[in-house]
Amino acid sequence: MRQGSRAGRAVYAAAPVVVAALAHIGPAVTWLPELRRRRFPGLAGQGDAGHVALTFDDGPDPVSTPRALDALDGLGVRATFFFLGENVARWPAVAGDAVRRGHELAVHGWSHGRPWLPSPGRDVREVLRAAHAVGEVAGEAPRWYRPPYGILTAGRWAAARRAGLRPVLWTAWGRDWCEDATPASVRATVATSLRGGGTILLHDTDHTSAPGSWRATLGALPGIVRDCHEVGLEVGPLGRHGMTGPGTGADASGGASEGAGAGASRDAAGTSRSGGADTAGGRHGPGGCGDERGRRAVRDGADPP
């Protein structure tokens, strides 16, 4: 009887810890792509049906980011770069070059850690610190936040709100962080999930990816942009993506529903826009590949950036 009583007290004492842990990690369910696309289109980055947002994570990097900027210049396309605060602090001139070339800067956090243990104070400090670093280089306050690995915990939600940032994940990725990524595989993987109004996730560095994986990304870029233009979709940054609705709410609707775009225009980035037919849709579910510079296998399903 005494033993049962002690076990009951232990369970009772542990209950608040379990509840707190679930409250912390619960919002991370939005990482699931199909759930995000259907229930939280704004968080997924769903915008104007005639536009595709092109985004890059993990930079800046003094070797690969300038190459990405050159490639985008050659394509006449501008993008949104989700920079890590610690990398901006190391290489502010590289981040500044992205701004001078007309790209939009956004916040990817201070470092690229996994947030499994609750630490709301840490989350707020790091997101605010990163937002300040990015804003100093950009010359204006950033608007967007994408957490490392796309994991939005309760602490990161609160930190984004405190920093005045709107969380945006993605609707299509290229799995370009994998050790076996090639230009063809990155392009094909993007195409399986891309549709009008979607947001593409790529990387301008191998900071947390397989060494040299950014070369596959750059090799895929011309084909990805061409695929979009061939079906009448404009390619540009999130700031031109027509996203509306609440700034940091999980239910931010984020713009027009899918369908045909209308009219023809040209934006400041020099990208053309005509009627917006969708590319083939589809879901991008979890799957394993190399991560953390290719030195270990993924243990948590697919490791997004």
N, C-alpha and C positions, 0 to 999 in steps of 0.2 A: 504494500500500500504506500509506504514511504517512498519507494523507488518511483512509482507511478506519479506521485505528487511532485517529486523533483523534476521528472521529465516534463510534466505539464508546465511547471514554472519556467523551465528552459525554453520551451516553445513560446510561451507568453512573452518572455524577455526578448526573444529573437524576432518576434513579429514586426516591431517597428523598423528593424533593420531591413527585413525583407520588403516591407511596404516602401521604404525609402528607395531601395535599389530598383524596384519595379517602376516607381515614379520617375526615377532618373533615366532609365534606359527605354522606357515605354515609347516615347516619341520616335525612337530610332526605327520603329516599324515602317516609317515612311521611306526607308531605304529600298523596300520592295518595289520594283519598278511598276508592276501592273497596278498595285494598290495606289501608288503615287499618281500614276497617269489618270486613273479613273476617279479617285476621290480628292486629290490635291493637285490639280493641273497647274496652279500657279507655282507651287513648290517645285513641280517637275520642270518648270521653265517653259510652259506652254504659252505662246504669245500669238502675234498676228499670223493668220493662216498663210499669208504670202511671204513670210520671212522665216529664216532659220538663224538662230543665234549660235555663233561659233565661240567656244570658250576653251581656255587652256588653264591647267592647274600646275602648282608646285614651284613655279619660277620665283624670281628671275634667276638665270644661270648665265655666267659670263661667256660660256662657250656656245651653248645651244640656243638660248633665247634670241641673240642677235640673228642667228640663222633662221629662226622662225619668223622674225620680223622682216627679214629680207624676202622670204618666201611669200609672206602676205603682201608685201609691197608689190612683188611681181604679179600677184593675182588681183591686185586692186581691191583687196578686202581688208576690213578692220574687224577686230575681235575684242573680247573681254578676257583679261588675264587675271585669274585668281592667284595672287601672289602670297607667299608666306612672309610674315613679318620679319622673321630672322634672316631670310634671304634678301629682302629689301634693305635691311640694315647692313648686310655685307656688301651688296652690290647696288647701291642707290643709282649709280649712273646708268646701269642697264635698265632698271625700272623706269628711270627718267626718259631713256631713249624710246621706250614703248609709248610713253605719253606724247613725246614730240612727233612720233610717227602717226598719231591720231587714234591710238587704241585706248580702250577703257580699262582702268584698273579696279580690281575688286579684292575682297579679303578672303584668304583661305586659312585664317588662323595665324598664330605666331609660329608654331612648330607643327610637326606632322604626327603627333602622338594619338594613341587610341584612348578614348575617354571612358573606360569601363567603370572606374571608381568615381562616385559622386564628389565633385569639388566645385560648387557654384562660384565661390570666390575666385578660384583659379581661372575658371572659364571666363568670367567677366574681365579679370585683369588682362588675360592673354588676348581676348578679342579686341578690347579697347586699345591695347598696346599695338596690335597689328593694324587696326583701323587708323590709328594716329600715324604710323610709319607710312602706310600707303597714301594717306591723305596729304602728308608732307611732300611726297614726291609728285603726286598727281596735281597738287595745287587746289584741290577741292575734296570735300568729304566723299568717301566711297558710298555706293548705294547697295551693293550686293555682298552676300556672305555665303560661302560654300564650305562646310566643315570638312576636315580631312576624312577620307574614306566615305564621305556622304553620311556620316553618322550624326544625326541631330538628337542629342540628349536634351533633357529638360534644362540642364545648365547652359547648354549652348543656345537653346531657344531664348532663354532669358538674357544671355550675354548679347545676342544679336539685337534683341529689342533695346537693351540698354545703350548699345552703340549706334542705334538708329539704322540698322542694316536689315535688308530683306533677304532671308535665306532662299537660295535657288539651287536646285540640284541639276538634273538633266533628264532628257528623254531618250538620248542615244549616245553610246560611247563606242570607242574604237578598240578597247582592250589593248591599247598601245603601250601599256606598262609591262606587258609580258615579254619574257625572254625570247619567245619564238615569234613575236610580232613581225610582220612584214608590211610593206606598203599595200600590197594586195589584200592581206587579211584585215588591216585596219579599215581600209575603204569598204570592204564587203561587210564588216561587222557594223559599221555606222549605217550602211544602207538597209540592213535588216530591220532597224527600229526607227529610222528617220521618216518623218512626215512633215507637212507644212505646219509651221508654228512651233516646231521642236527646238530643243537646245542640245547641241553636240558637245560632248566632253572629250577633250584631248589633253596632251601634256607637252609643254615646251622644254622639258628637262627630264633627266633620269634620276633626279634627286632622291626619289623613293621608289624607283622602278629598276628594271633590269638595265645594266650598263649599256649605253648606246641605243636604247629603245627609241629615243627621240628621233633617230634617223628614219625609222619606219613611219613615224608621224609625218615628218616633212615630206617623205616620198609619197604619202597618201593624200596630202593636202590638195594638189591640183585636181585629182580625180574626184575628191569629195565636193569641192567647189563646183566643178564642171557638172557633176550629177545634179546638184541643186539648180544650177542655172538652166540646165536642159529641160527641167520641168517647170520653169518660170518662178523659182524661188529666189528671193534676195538673200544674201548672206551678210551678216553684220554682227555688231555687238549687242549685248542685252539692252543697252540704252535705246536702241532703235527697234526693239522687239515687240513694242506695243503692249507691254505688260502693265496691267492695271490692278486695282484692288488693294486690300490691306497690305501694309508694308511687311510685317513679320508673322502674320497669322498663318497657321498650318493650312487654313482653308482658302488662302489667297487664290482667286480665280485666274488671274494672270492672262487676261486678254481674250481675243476672239476665238470662237470655236473653229474647228477645222472646216475647210471648204475652199471655194475658189476665191482668190484675190482678184482685185479689179484694178484697171488703169495701168499706166506705165509711168514710172518716175525714176529719178536718179538721186541717190542720197549723197551726202558730203564725202562718203568714203569712195564714191565712184562706182558703186555696184548697181547693176541694172535690176529692175523689178518689173515683172509682167504677171499675167494671170497665174494663180498659184495652185497647180495640180499637185497632189501629194505623191511622194514616192511610196514604195511598198512599205506597209506598216509591219508590226511584229513586236515581240517582246524580247528583251535581253535579260535572260535569267542568269543565276549564279553559275559559276564554273571555275575550276582552279587554274592557276598559272603562277609563275614566279613573282615574288614581290620582295621589297627591301633589298634592292640591287641584286635580285635573282638568287639570293643565298639560301632561301628556304621555301618550302612549299606552302601554299595557302592552306591555313587550317580553318578559316571561317567562311568557307564558300569562296566567292570571288572577292578579291580585295579591290574595291574601287579606289580611285585616287584620293 
